[in-house]
Amino acid sequence: MAAVAGAVPVPVPVPVPVPGAEAAGPGEEAAGAGPPGPARLARLPLARVKALVKADPDVSLASQEAVFVLARATELFVETIAKDAYVYAQQGKRKTLQRKDLDNAIEAIDEFAFLEGTLD
């Protein structure tokens, strides 16, 4: 796969089995699992993602796989834009992201052009 100029490489988490935990399917937590850990593939709550999908009147059914893919894509998108915005925060000698950092990332990176004007 060819690298895109200005793209930030995103590490892909590899599920690691937790001793004593039951095997869980994609996006499902093992029984008794607490906060996001190595056995959890999605960090967003899948039930809420599914509720958001079903809030669309054009959607009648959403498979668990589709909900998982949407949740994972959202996580990767948020991670990417946050990393790109953090570069602008570092240029301002700050560690905290501000709205202007997101605005700068949206203006500077072509992949975020569809977001222009959404933070107004």
Jmol script that loads the backbone (N, CA, C; Angstrom):
load data "model"
ATOM      1  N   MET A   1       0.849  -1.169   0.000  1.00  0.00           N
ATOM      2  CA  MET A   1       0.000   0.000   0.000  1.00  0.00           C
ATOM      3  C   MET A   1       0.892   1.228   0.000  1.00  0.00           C
ATOM      4  N   ALA A   2       0.596   2.202  -0.824  1.00  0.00           N
ATOM      5  CA  ALA A   2       1.407   3.392  -0.946  1.00  0.00           C
ATOM      6  C   ALA A   2       1.110   4.365   0.181  1.00  0.00           C
ATOM      7  N   ALA A   3       2.131   5.053   0.675  1.00  0.00           N
ATOM      8  CA  ALA A   3       1.963   6.023   1.739  1.00  0.00           C
ATOM      9  C   ALA A   3       1.426   7.323   1.159  1.00  0.00           C
ATOM     10  N   VAL A   4       0.570   7.998   1.884  1.00  0.00           N
ATOM     11  CA  VAL A   4      -0.003   9.260   1.473  1.00  0.00           C
ATOM     12  C   VAL A   4       0.809  10.359   2.130  1.00  0.00           C
ATOM     13  N   ALA A   5       1.167  11.373   1.356  1.00  0.00           N
ATOM     14  CA  ALA A   5       1.952  12.466   1.890  1.00  0.00           C
ATOM     15  C   ALA A   5       1.179  13.150   3.006  1.00  0.00           C
ATOM     16  N   GLY A   6       1.819  13.372   4.133  1.00  0.00           N
ATOM     17  CA  GLY A   6       1.192  14.036   5.260  1.00  0.00           C
ATOM     18  C   GLY A   6       0.376  13.104   6.141  1.00  0.00           C
ATOM     19  N   ALA A   7       0.253  11.846   5.752  1.00  0.00           N
ATOM     20  CA  ALA A   7      -0.530  10.898   6.549  1.00  0.00           C
ATOM     21  C   ALA A   7       0.281  10.434   7.745  1.00  0.00           C
ATOM     22  N   VAL A   8      -0.395  10.237   8.844  1.00  0.00           N
ATOM     23  CA  VAL A   8       0.243   9.775  10.064  1.00  0.00           C
ATOM     24  C   VAL A   8       0.000   8.273  10.178  1.00  0.00           C
ATOM     25  N   PRO A   9       1.068   7.473  10.299  1.00  0.00           N
ATOM     26  CA  PRO A   9       0.842   6.037  10.450  1.00  0.00           C
ATOM     27  C   PRO A   9       0.114   5.751  11.756  1.00  0.00           C
ATOM     28  N   VAL A  10      -0.880   4.893  11.690  1.00  0.00           N
ATOM     29  CA  VAL A  10      -1.690   4.574  12.855  1.00  0.00           C
ATOM     30  C   VAL A  10      -1.461   3.111  13.210  1.00  0.00           C
ATOM     31  N   PRO A  11      -0.998   2.861  14.443  1.00  0.00           N
ATOM     32  CA  PRO A  11      -0.782   1.464  14.834  1.00  0.00           C
ATOM     33  C   PRO A  11      -2.120   0.735  14.959  1.00  0.00           C
ATOM     34  N   VAL A  12      -2.137  -0.509  14.557  1.00  0.00           N
ATOM     35  CA  VAL A  12      -3.341  -1.330  14.649  1.00  0.00           C
ATOM     36  C   VAL A  12      -3.187  -2.235  15.859  1.00  0.00           C
ATOM     37  N   PRO A  13      -4.122  -2.126  16.826  1.00  0.00           N
ATOM     38  CA  PRO A  13      -3.992  -2.970  18.011  1.00  0.00           C
ATOM     39  C   PRO A  13      -4.224  -4.435  17.675  1.00  0.00           C
ATOM     40  N   VAL A  14      -3.432  -5.264  18.294  1.00  0.00           N
ATOM     41  CA  VAL A  14      -3.565  -6.704  18.111  1.00  0.00           C
ATOM     42  C   VAL A  14      -4.157  -7.261  19.393  1.00  0.00           C
ATOM     43  N   PRO A  15      -5.276  -7.990  19.302  1.00  0.00           N
ATOM     44  CA  PRO A  15      -5.868  -8.523  20.529  1.00  0.00           C
ATOM     45  C   PRO A  15      -4.936  -9.524  21.203  1.00  0.00           C
ATOM     46  N   VAL A  16      -4.806  -9.371  22.498  1.00  0.00           N
ATOM     47  CA  VAL A  16      -3.962 -10.260  23.286  1.00  0.00           C
ATOM     48  C   VAL A  16      -4.875 -11.010  24.242  1.00  0.00           C
ATOM     49  N   PRO A  17      -4.818 -12.347  24.237  1.00  0.00           N
ATOM     50  CA  PRO A  17      -5.685 -13.095  25.151  1.00  0.00           C
ATOM     51  C   PRO A  17      -5.345 -12.798  26.609  1.00  0.00           C
ATOM     52  N   VAL A  18      -6.387 -12.649  27.405  1.00  0.00           N
ATOM     53  CA  VAL A  18      -6.220 -12.402  28.828  1.00  0.00           C
ATOM     54  C   VAL A  18      -6.436 -13.721  29.558  1.00  0.00           C
ATOM     55  N   PRO A  19      -5.467 -14.161  30.361  1.00  0.00           N
ATOM     56  CA  PRO A  19      -5.632 -15.428  31.074  1.00  0.00           C
ATOM     57  C   PRO A  19      -6.882 -15.408  31.941  1.00  0.00           C
ATOM     58  N   GLY A  20      -7.669 -16.470  31.838  1.00  0.00           N
ATOM     59  CA  GLY A  20      -8.871 -16.605  32.651  1.00  0.00           C
ATOM     60  C   GLY A  20     -10.093 -15.930  32.069  1.00  0.00           C
ATOM     61  N   ALA A  21      -9.943 -15.200  30.956  1.00  0.00           N
ATOM     62  CA  ALA A  21     -11.088 -14.520  30.349  1.00  0.00           C
ATOM     63  C   ALA A  21     -11.675 -15.389  29.260  1.00  0.00           C
ATOM     64  N   GLU A  22     -12.992 -15.341  29.127  1.00  0.00           N
ATOM     65  CA  GLU A  22     -13.672 -16.078  28.070  1.00  0.00           C
ATOM     66  C   GLU A  22     -13.368 -15.406  26.738  1.00  0.00           C
ATOM     67  N   ALA A  23     -13.366 -16.164  25.676  1.00  0.00           N
ATOM     68  CA  ALA A  23     -13.164 -15.587  24.350  1.00  0.00           C
ATOM     69  C   ALA A  23     -14.382 -14.767  23.992  1.00  0.00           C
ATOM     70  N   ALA A  24     -14.159 -13.577  23.424  1.00  0.00           N
ATOM     71  CA  ALA A  24     -15.248 -12.697  23.031  1.00  0.00           C
ATOM     72  C   ALA A  24     -15.183 -12.474  21.531  1.00  0.00           C
ATOM     73  N   GLY A  25     -16.318 -12.253  20.918  1.00  0.00           N
ATOM     74  CA  GLY A  25     -16.383 -11.990  19.482  1.00  0.00           C
ATOM     75  C   GLY A  25     -15.959 -10.574  19.193  1.00  0.00           C
ATOM     76  N   PRO A  26     -15.959 -10.173  17.921  1.00  0.00           N
ATOM     77  CA  PRO A  26     -15.549  -8.822  17.556  1.00  0.00           C
ATOM     78  C   PRO A  26     -16.404  -7.774  18.263  1.00  0.00           C
ATOM     79  N   GLY A  27     -15.729  -6.882  18.999  1.00  0.00           N
ATOM     80  CA  GLY A  27     -16.410  -5.793  19.658  1.00  0.00           C
ATOM     81  C   GLY A  27     -17.107  -6.179  20.948  1.00  0.00           C
ATOM     82  N   GLU A  28     -17.077  -7.443  21.332  1.00  0.00           N
ATOM     83  CA  GLU A  28     -17.721  -7.871  22.558  1.00  0.00           C
ATOM     84  C   GLU A  28     -16.681  -7.951  23.662  1.00  0.00           C
ATOM     85  N   GLU A  29     -17.078  -7.523  24.846  1.00  0.00           N
ATOM     86  CA  GLU A  29     -16.178  -7.627  25.975  1.00  0.00           C
ATOM     87  C   GLU A  29     -16.257  -9.012  26.578  1.00  0.00           C
ATOM     88  N   ALA A  30     -15.147  -9.471  27.083  1.00  0.00           N
ATOM     89  CA  ALA A  30     -15.148 -10.731  27.812  1.00  0.00           C
ATOM     90  C   ALA A  30     -15.889 -10.511  29.128  1.00  0.00           C
ATOM     91  N   ALA A  31     -16.502 -11.553  29.654  1.00  0.00           N
ATOM     92  CA  ALA A  31     -17.263 -11.434  30.891  1.00  0.00           C
ATOM     93  C   ALA A  31     -16.352 -10.954  32.013  1.00  0.00           C
ATOM     94  N   GLY A  32     -16.813  -9.948  32.751  1.00  0.00           N
ATOM     95  CA  GLY A  32     -16.050  -9.448  33.881  1.00  0.00           C
ATOM     96  C   GLY A  32     -14.959  -8.464  33.493  1.00  0.00           C
ATOM     97  N   ALA A  33     -14.830  -8.134  32.220  1.00  0.00           N
ATOM     98  CA  ALA A  33     -13.795  -7.194  31.810  1.00  0.00           C
ATOM     99  C   ALA A  33     -14.215  -5.781  32.196  1.00  0.00           C
ATOM    100  N   GLY A  34     -13.276  -4.988  32.629  1.00  0.00           N
ATOM    101  CA  GLY A  34     -13.553  -3.627  33.063  1.00  0.00           C
ATOM    102  C   GLY A  34     -13.298  -2.637  31.944  1.00  0.00           C
ATOM    103  N   PRO A  35     -12.450  -1.661  32.200  1.00  0.00           N
ATOM    104  CA  PRO A  35     -12.159  -0.623  31.213  1.00  0.00           C
ATOM    105  C   PRO A  35     -11.439  -1.209  30.002  1.00  0.00           C
ATOM    106  N   PRO A  36     -11.315  -0.390  28.941  1.00  0.00           N
ATOM    107  CA  PRO A  36     -10.679  -0.914  27.725  1.00  0.00           C
ATOM    108  C   PRO A  36      -9.329  -1.536  28.042  1.00  0.00           C
ATOM    109  N   GLY A  37      -9.140  -2.720  27.558  1.00  0.00           N
ATOM    110  CA  GLY A  37      -7.894  -3.428  27.821  1.00  0.00           C
ATOM    111  C   GLY A  37      -7.468  -4.168  26.583  1.00  0.00           C
ATOM    112  N   PRO A  38      -6.506  -5.042  26.712  1.00  0.00           N
ATOM    113  CA  PRO A  38      -5.987  -5.732  25.549  1.00  0.00           C
ATOM    114  C   PRO A  38      -7.007  -6.629  24.857  1.00  0.00           C
ATOM    115  N   ALA A  39      -8.024  -7.139  25.566  1.00  0.00           N
ATOM    116  CA  ALA A  39      -8.977  -8.056  24.958  1.00  0.00           C
ATOM    117  C   ALA A  39     -10.089  -7.325  24.219  1.00  0.00           C
ATOM    118  N   ARG A  40     -10.219  -6.038  24.396  1.00  0.00           N
ATOM    119  CA  ARG A  40     -11.297  -5.267  23.778  1.00  0.00           C
ATOM    120  C   ARG A  40     -10.803  -4.643  22.480  1.00  0.00           C
ATOM    121  N   LEU A  41     -11.520  -4.899  21.389  1.00  0.00           N
ATOM    122  CA  LEU A  41     -11.093  -4.404  20.088  1.00  0.00           C
ATOM    123  C   LEU A  41     -11.613  -2.998  19.792  1.00  0.00           C
ATOM    124  N   ALA A  42     -12.768  -2.637  20.322  1.00  0.00           N
ATOM    125  CA  ALA A  42     -13.329  -1.307  20.100  1.00  0.00           C
ATOM    126  C   ALA A  42     -13.405  -0.585  21.435  1.00  0.00           C
ATOM    127  N   ARG A  43     -13.052   0.690  21.432  1.00  0.00           N
ATOM    128  CA  ARG A  43     -13.090   1.460  22.660  1.00  0.00           C
ATOM    129  C   ARG A  43     -14.422   2.178  22.841  1.00  0.00           C
ATOM    130  N   LEU A  44     -15.118   2.460  21.736  1.00  0.00           N
ATOM    131  CA  LEU A  44     -16.422   3.104  21.837  1.00  0.00           C
ATOM    132  C   LEU A  44     -17.466   2.061  22.228  1.00  0.00           C
ATOM    133  N   PRO A  45     -18.448   2.459  23.023  1.00  0.00           N
ATOM    134  CA  PRO A  45     -19.492   1.504  23.400  1.00  0.00           C
ATOM    135  C   PRO A  45     -20.353   1.154  22.192  1.00  0.00           C
ATOM    136  N   LEU A  46     -20.356  -0.116  21.820  1.00  0.00           N
ATOM    137  CA  LEU A  46     -21.047  -0.551  20.609  1.00  0.00           C
ATOM    138  C   LEU A  46     -22.555  -0.355  20.701  1.00  0.00           C
ATOM    139  N   ALA A  47     -23.114  -0.460  21.895  1.00  0.00           N
ATOM    140  CA  ALA A  47     -24.555  -0.255  22.048  1.00  0.00           C
ATOM    141  C   ALA A  47     -24.933   1.184  21.697  1.00  0.00           C
ATOM    142  N   ARG A  48     -24.096   2.125  22.064  1.00  0.00           N
ATOM    143  CA  ARG A  48     -24.383   3.531  21.743  1.00  0.00           C
ATOM    144  C   ARG A  48     -24.179   3.813  20.265  1.00  0.00           C
ATOM    145  N   VAL A  49     -23.153   3.207  19.688  1.00  0.00           N
ATOM    146  CA  VAL A  49     -22.938   3.368  18.247  1.00  0.00           C
ATOM    147  C   VAL A  49     -24.142   2.815  17.497  1.00  0.00           C
ATOM    148  N   LYS A  50     -24.627   1.658  17.916  1.00  0.00           N
ATOM    149  CA  LYS A  50     -25.794   1.057  17.269  1.00  0.00           C
ATOM    150  C   LYS A  50     -27.014   1.958  17.431  1.00  0.00           C
ATOM    151  N   ALA A  51     -27.191   2.565  18.603  1.00  0.00           N
ATOM    152  CA  ALA A  51     -28.312   3.474  18.830  1.00  0.00           C
ATOM    153  C   ALA A  51     -28.217   4.683  17.897  1.00  0.00           C
ATOM    154  N   LEU A  52     -27.013   5.196  17.674  1.00  0.00           N
ATOM    155  CA  LEU A  52     -26.831   6.317  16.756  1.00  0.00           C
ATOM    156  C   LEU A  52     -27.148   5.911  15.324  1.00  0.00           C
ATOM    157  N   VAL A  53     -26.732   4.722  14.940  1.00  0.00           N
ATOM    158  CA  VAL A  53     -27.014   4.223  13.589  1.00  0.00           C
ATOM    159  C   VAL A  53     -28.514   4.081  13.400  1.00  0.00           C
ATOM    160  N   LYS A  54     -29.174   3.506  14.392  1.00  0.00           N
ATOM    161  CA  LYS A  54     -30.624   3.284  14.287  1.00  0.00           C
ATOM    162  C   LYS A  54     -31.417   4.580  14.384  1.00  0.00           C
ATOM    163  N   ALA A  55     -30.810   5.651  14.865  1.00  0.00           N
ATOM    164  CA  ALA A  55     -31.492   6.944  14.924  1.00  0.00           C
ATOM    165  C   ALA A  55     -31.718   7.511  13.525  1.00  0.00           C
ATOM    166  N   ASP A  56     -30.964   7.013  12.549  1.00  0.00           N
ATOM    167  CA  ASP A  56     -31.146   7.436  11.166  1.00  0.00           C
ATOM    168  C   ASP A  56     -32.402   6.764  10.625  1.00  0.00           C
ATOM    169  N   PRO A  57     -33.383   7.547  10.146  1.00  0.00           N
ATOM    170  CA  PRO A  57     -34.627   6.942   9.661  1.00  0.00           C
ATOM    171  C   PRO A  57     -34.434   6.065   8.426  1.00  0.00           C
ATOM    172  N   ASP A  58     -33.339   6.231   7.718  1.00  0.00           N
ATOM    173  CA  ASP A  58     -33.072   5.426   6.521  1.00  0.00           C
ATOM    174  C   ASP A  58     -32.517   4.047   6.859  1.00  0.00           C
ATOM    175  N   VAL A  59     -32.129   3.839   8.118  1.00  0.00           N
ATOM    176  CA  VAL A  59     -31.535   2.562   8.526  1.00  0.00           C
ATOM    177  C   VAL A  59     -32.576   1.757   9.292  1.00  0.00           C
ATOM    178  N   SER A  60     -32.838   0.539   8.811  1.00  0.00           N
ATOM    179  CA  SER A  60     -33.789  -0.315   9.523  1.00  0.00           C
ATOM    180  C   SER A  60     -33.062  -1.388  10.333  1.00  0.00           C
ATOM    181  N   LEU A  61     -31.994  -1.940   9.788  1.00  0.00           N
ATOM    182  CA  LEU A  61     -31.207  -2.963  10.477  1.00  0.00           C
ATOM    183  C   LEU A  61     -29.726  -2.627  10.373  1.00  0.00           C
ATOM    184  N   ALA A  62     -28.987  -2.977  11.426  1.00  0.00           N
ATOM    185  CA  ALA A  62     -27.531  -2.788  11.409  1.00  0.00           C
ATOM    186  C   ALA A  62     -26.904  -4.015  12.072  1.00  0.00           C
ATOM    187  N   SER A  63     -26.090  -4.747  11.320  1.00  0.00           N
ATOM    188  CA  SER A  63     -25.442  -5.935  11.875  1.00  0.00           C
ATOM    189  C   SER A  63     -24.373  -5.523  12.881  1.00  0.00           C
ATOM    190  N   GLN A  64     -24.039  -6.450  13.755  1.00  0.00           N
ATOM    191  CA  GLN A  64     -22.989  -6.193  14.738  1.00  0.00           C
ATOM    192  C   GLN A  64     -21.666  -5.888  14.055  1.00  0.00           C
ATOM    193  N   GLU A  65     -21.410  -6.570  12.924  1.00  0.00           N
ATOM    194  CA  GLU A  65     -20.167  -6.323  12.192  1.00  0.00           C
ATOM    195  C   GLU A  65     -20.127  -4.895  11.661  1.00  0.00           C
ATOM    196  N   ALA A  66     -21.260  -4.420  11.132  1.00  0.00           N
ATOM    197  CA  ALA A  66     -21.320  -3.056  10.606  1.00  0.00           C
ATOM    198  C   ALA A  66     -21.128  -2.039  11.730  1.00  0.00           C
ATOM    199  N   VAL A  67     -21.745  -2.289  12.864  1.00  0.00           N
ATOM    200  CA  VAL A  67     -21.606  -1.390  14.009  1.00  0.00           C
ATOM    201  C   VAL A  67     -20.159  -1.375  14.482  1.00  0.00           C
ATOM    202  N   PHE A  68     -19.527  -2.540  14.536  1.00  0.00           N
ATOM    203  CA  PHE A  68     -18.129  -2.618  14.954  1.00  0.00           C
ATOM    204  C   PHE A  68     -17.223  -1.846  13.995  1.00  0.00           C
ATOM    205  N   VAL A  69     -17.449  -2.015  12.693  1.00  0.00           N
ATOM    206  CA  VAL A  69     -16.618  -1.323  11.702  1.00  0.00           C
ATOM    207  C   VAL A  69     -16.804   0.192  11.816  1.00  0.00           C
ATOM    208  N   LEU A  70     -18.023   0.644  12.010  1.00  0.00           N
ATOM    209  CA  LEU A  70     -18.266   2.075  12.191  1.00  0.00           C
ATOM    210  C   LEU A  70     -17.576   2.603  13.447  1.00  0.00           C
ATOM    211  N   ALA A  71     -17.661   1.846  14.536  1.00  0.00           N
ATOM    212  CA  ALA A  71     -17.016   2.263  15.785  1.00  0.00           C
ATOM    213  C   ALA A  71     -15.506   2.338  15.605  1.00  0.00           C
ATOM    214  N   ARG A  72     -14.942   1.335  14.978  1.00  0.00           N
ATOM    215  CA  ARG A  72     -13.483   1.298  14.785  1.00  0.00           C
ATOM    216  C   ARG A  72     -13.016   2.412  13.853  1.00  0.00           C
ATOM    217  N   ALA A  73     -13.777   2.648  12.774  1.00  0.00           N
ATOM    218  CA  ALA A  73     -13.434   3.731  11.845  1.00  0.00           C
ATOM    219  C   ALA A  73     -13.501   5.088  12.547  1.00  0.00           C
ATOM    220  N   THR A  74     -14.486   5.260  13.401  1.00  0.00           N
ATOM    221  CA  THR A  74     -14.613   6.509  14.156  1.00  0.00           C
ATOM    222  C   THR A  74     -13.423   6.698  15.085  1.00  0.00           C
ATOM    223  N   GLU A  75     -13.024   5.638  15.759  1.00  0.00           N
ATOM    224  CA  GLU A  75     -11.864   5.709  16.642  1.00  0.00           C
ATOM    225  C   GLU A  75     -10.608   6.103  15.876  1.00  0.00           C
ATOM    226  N   LEU A  76     -10.406   5.487  14.737  1.00  0.00           N
ATOM    227  CA  LEU A  76      -9.218   5.795  13.927  1.00  0.00           C
ATOM    228  C   LEU A  76      -9.261   7.230  13.406  1.00  0.00           C
ATOM    229  N   PHE A  77     -10.455   7.695  13.020  1.00  0.00           N
ATOM    230  CA  PHE A  77     -10.598   9.074  12.547  1.00  0.00           C
ATOM    231  C   PHE A  77     -10.265  10.059  13.665  1.00  0.00           C
ATOM    232  N   VAL A  78     -10.826   9.840  14.843  1.00  0.00           N
ATOM    233  CA  VAL A  78     -10.582  10.739  15.969  1.00  0.00           C
ATOM    234  C   VAL A  78      -9.102  10.721  16.346  1.00  0.00           C
ATOM    235  N   GLU A  79      -8.498   9.542  16.339  1.00  0.00           N
ATOM    236  CA  GLU A  79      -7.068   9.433  16.652  1.00  0.00           C
ATOM    237  C   GLU A  79      -6.220  10.206  15.637  1.00  0.00           C
ATOM    238  N   THR A  80      -6.560  10.083  14.371  1.00  0.00           N
ATOM    239  CA  THR A  80      -5.794  10.752  13.323  1.00  0.00           C
ATOM    240  C   THR A  80      -5.907  12.263  13.413  1.00  0.00           C
ATOM    241  N   ILE A  81      -7.124  12.780  13.547  1.00  0.00           N
ATOM    242  CA  ILE A  81      -7.285  14.239  13.595  1.00  0.00           C
ATOM    243  C   ILE A  81      -6.692  14.796  14.887  1.00  0.00           C
ATOM    244  N   ALA A  82      -6.759  14.039  15.976  1.00  0.00           N
ATOM    245  CA  ALA A  82      -6.167  14.500  17.232  1.00  0.00           C
ATOM    246  C   ALA A  82      -4.646  14.572  17.128  1.00  0.00           C
ATOM    247  N   LYS A  83      -4.033  13.566  16.503  1.00  0.00           N
ATOM    248  CA  LYS A  83      -2.573  13.591  16.329  1.00  0.00           C
ATOM    249  C   LYS A  83      -2.153  14.752  15.442  1.00  0.00           C
ATOM    250  N   ASP A  84      -2.903  14.974  14.365  1.00  0.00           N
ATOM    251  CA  ASP A  84      -2.560  16.076  13.470  1.00  0.00           C
ATOM    252  C   ASP A  84      -2.763  17.428  14.159  1.00  0.00           C
ATOM    253  N   ALA A  85      -3.809  17.567  14.951  1.00  0.00           N
ATOM    254  CA  ALA A  85      -4.049  18.808  15.681  1.00  0.00           C
ATOM    255  C   ALA A  85      -2.995  19.003  16.774  1.00  0.00           C
ATOM    256  N   TYR A  86      -2.517  17.925  17.349  1.00  0.00           N
ATOM    257  CA  TYR A  86      -1.516  18.018  18.408  1.00  0.00           C
ATOM    258  C   TYR A  86      -0.209  18.614  17.894  1.00  0.00           C
ATOM    259  N   VAL A  87       0.080  18.380  16.631  1.00  0.00           N
ATOM    260  CA  VAL A  87       1.278  18.984  16.035  1.00  0.00           C
ATOM    261  C   VAL A  87       1.197  20.506  16.145  1.00  0.00           C
ATOM    262  N   TYR A  88       0.006  21.059  15.892  1.00  0.00           N
ATOM    263  CA  TYR A  88      -0.173  22.507  15.981  1.00  0.00           C
ATOM    264  C   TYR A  88      -0.133  22.984  17.428  1.00  0.00           C
ATOM    265  N   ALA A  89      -0.603  22.182  18.354  1.00  0.00           N
ATOM    266  CA  ALA A  89      -0.509  22.535  19.768  1.00  0.00           C
ATOM    267  C   ALA A  89       0.964  22.574  20.197  1.00  0.00           C
ATOM    268  N   GLN A  90       1.746  21.606  19.722  1.00  0.00           N
ATOM    269  CA  GLN A  90       3.178  21.583  20.053  1.00  0.00           C
ATOM    270  C   GLN A  90       3.897  22.795  19.467  1.00  0.00           C
ATOM    271  N   GLN A  91       3.487  23.220  18.273  1.00  0.00           N
ATOM    272  CA  GLN A  91       4.095  24.410  17.678  1.00  0.00           C
ATOM    273  C   GLN A  91       3.826  25.641  18.536  1.00  0.00           C
ATOM    274  N   GLY A  92       2.692  25.646  19.221  1.00  0.00           N
ATOM    275  CA  GLY A  92       2.358  26.733  20.135  1.00  0.00           C
ATOM    276  C   GLY A  92       2.870  26.480  21.543  1.00  0.00           C
ATOM    277  N   LYS A  93       3.734  25.484  21.688  1.00  0.00           N
ATOM    278  CA  LYS A  93       4.348  25.116  22.968  1.00  0.00           C
ATOM    279  C   LYS A  93       3.289  24.779  24.027  1.00  0.00           C
ATOM    280  N   ARG A  94       2.253  24.049  23.584  1.00  0.00           N
ATOM    281  CA  ARG A  94       1.190  23.610  24.475  1.00  0.00           C
ATOM    282  C   ARG A  94       1.030  22.107  24.381  1.00  0.00           C
ATOM    283  N   LYS A  95       0.472  21.514  25.432  1.00  0.00           N
ATOM    284  CA  LYS A  95       0.184  20.082  25.431  1.00  0.00           C
ATOM    285  C   LYS A  95      -1.315  19.821  25.336  1.00  0.00           C
ATOM    286  N   THR A  96      -2.099  20.855  25.477  1.00  0.00           N
ATOM    287  CA  THR A  96      -3.554  20.725  25.440  1.00  0.00           C
ATOM    288  C   THR A  96      -4.074  21.187  24.083  1.00  0.00           C
ATOM    289  N   LEU A  97      -4.915  20.346  23.476  1.00  0.00           N
ATOM    290  CA  LEU A  97      -5.516  20.724  22.197  1.00  0.00           C
ATOM    291  C   LEU A  97      -6.559  21.806  22.411  1.00  0.00           C
ATOM    292  N   GLN A  98      -6.550  22.765  21.521  1.00  0.00           N
ATOM    293  CA  GLN A  98      -7.566  23.812  21.525  1.00  0.00           C
ATOM    294  C   GLN A  98      -8.280  23.797  20.181  1.00  0.00           C
ATOM    295  N   ARG A  99      -9.385  24.492  20.129  1.00  0.00           N
ATOM    296  CA  ARG A  99     -10.172  24.532  18.902  1.00  0.00           C
ATOM    297  C   ARG A  99      -9.334  25.036  17.723  1.00  0.00           C
ATOM    298  N   LYS A 100      -8.479  26.020  17.979  1.00  0.00           N
ATOM    299  CA  LYS A 100      -7.670  26.568  16.891  1.00  0.00           C
ATOM    300  C   LYS A 100      -6.719  25.507  16.312  1.00  0.00           C
ATOM    301  N   ASP A 101      -6.294  24.546  17.133  1.00  0.00           N
ATOM    302  CA  ASP A 101      -5.435  23.462  16.642  1.00  0.00           C
ATOM    303  C   ASP A 101      -6.208  22.575  15.669  1.00  0.00           C
ATOM    304  N   LEU A 102      -7.451  22.265  16.018  1.00  0.00           N
ATOM    305  CA  LEU A 102      -8.293  21.490  15.105  1.00  0.00           C
ATOM    306  C   LEU A 102      -8.558  22.276  13.824  1.00  0.00           C
ATOM    307  N   ASP A 103      -8.842  23.569  13.956  1.00  0.00           N
ATOM    308  CA  ASP A 103      -9.063  24.413  12.770  1.00  0.00           C
ATOM    309  C   ASP A 103      -7.835  24.404  11.862  1.00  0.00           C
ATOM    310  N   ASN A 104      -6.644  24.529  12.464  1.00  0.00           N
ATOM    311  CA  ASN A 104      -5.404  24.528  11.678  1.00  0.00           C
ATOM    312  C   ASN A 104      -5.202  23.192  10.969  1.00  0.00           C
ATOM    313  N   ALA A 105      -5.469  22.088  11.659  1.00  0.00           N
ATOM    314  CA  ALA A 105      -5.314  20.763  11.048  1.00  0.00           C
ATOM    315  C   ALA A 105      -6.300  20.586   9.903  1.00  0.00           C
ATOM    316  N   ILE A 106      -7.532  21.036  10.092  1.00  0.00           N
ATOM    317  CA  ILE A 106      -8.558  20.914   9.047  1.00  0.00           C
ATOM    318  C   ILE A 106      -8.181  21.727   7.816  1.00  0.00           C
ATOM    319  N   GLU A 107      -7.651  22.931   8.051  1.00  0.00           N
ATOM    320  CA  GLU A 107      -7.267  23.794   6.918  1.00  0.00           C
ATOM    321  C   GLU A 107      -6.030  23.267   6.188  1.00  0.00           C
ATOM    322  N   ALA A 108      -5.083  22.692   6.926  1.00  0.00           N
ATOM    323  CA  ALA A 108      -3.797  22.315   6.342  1.00  0.00           C
ATOM    324  C   ALA A 108      -3.800  20.952   5.659  1.00  0.00           C
ATOM    325  N   ILE A 109      -4.671  20.054   6.080  1.00  0.00           N
ATOM    326  CA  ILE A 109      -4.617  18.672   5.588  1.00  0.00           C
ATOM    327  C   ILE A 109      -5.802  18.415   4.674  1.00  0.00           C
ATOM    328  N   ASP A 110      -5.495  18.035   3.441  1.00  0.00           N
ATOM    329  CA  ASP A 110      -6.530  17.852   2.422  1.00  0.00           C
ATOM    330  C   ASP A 110      -7.581  16.815   2.814  1.00  0.00           C
ATOM    331  N   GLU A 111      -7.181  15.773   3.527  1.00  0.00           N
ATOM    332  CA  GLU A 111      -8.127  14.717   3.909  1.00  0.00           C
ATOM    333  C   GLU A 111      -9.246  15.230   4.804  1.00  0.00           C
ATOM    334  N   PHE A 112      -9.026  16.379   5.461  1.00  0.00           N
ATOM    335  CA  PHE A 112     -10.034  16.946   6.352  1.00  0.00           C
ATOM    336  C   PHE A 112     -10.807  18.094   5.712  1.00  0.00           C
ATOM    337  N   ALA A 113     -10.664  18.274   4.415  1.00  0.00           N
ATOM    338  CA  ALA A 113     -11.342  19.382   3.725  1.00  0.00           C
ATOM    339  C   ALA A 113     -12.857  19.331   3.904  1.00  0.00           C
ATOM    340  N   PHE A 114     -13.418  18.140   4.004  1.00  0.00           N
ATOM    341  CA  PHE A 114     -14.858  18.007   4.159  1.00  0.00           C
ATOM    342  C   PHE A 114     -15.356  18.572   5.496  1.00  0.00           C
ATOM    343  N   LEU A 115     -14.444  18.826   6.425  1.00  0.00           N
ATOM    344  CA  LEU A 115     -14.814  19.368   7.735  1.00  0.00           C
ATOM    345  C   LEU A 115     -14.772  20.884   7.798  1.00  0.00           C
ATOM    346  N   GLU A 116     -14.284  21.526   6.741  1.00  0.00           N
ATOM    347  CA  GLU A 116     -14.149  22.985   6.769  1.00  0.00           C
ATOM    348  C   GLU A 116     -15.507  23.621   7.007  1.00  0.00           C
ATOM    349  N   GLY A 117     -15.543  24.520   7.993  1.00  0.00           N
ATOM    350  CA  GLY A 117     -16.759  25.227   8.331  1.00  0.00           C
ATOM    351  C   GLY A 117     -17.643  24.513   9.335  1.00  0.00           C
ATOM    352  N   THR A 118     -17.304  23.292   9.730  1.00  0.00           N
ATOM    353  CA  THR A 118     -18.165  22.562  10.656  1.00  0.00           C
ATOM    354  C   THR A 118     -17.991  23.000  12.095  1.00  0.00           C
ATOM    355  N   LEU A 119     -16.885  23.607  12.432  1.00  0.00           N
ATOM    356  CA  LEU A 119     -16.661  24.043  13.803  1.00  0.00           C
ATOM    357  C   LEU A 119     -17.109  25.482  14.038  1.00  0.00           C
ATOM    358  N   ASP A 120     -17.699  26.113  13.039  1.00  0.00           N
ATOM    359  CA  ASP A 120     -18.141  27.499  13.175  1.00  0.00           C
ATOM    360  C   ASP A 120     -19.374  27.628  14.017  1.00  0.00           C
TER     361      ASP A 120
END
end "model"
wireframe off; spacefill off
backbone 0.3
color backbone group
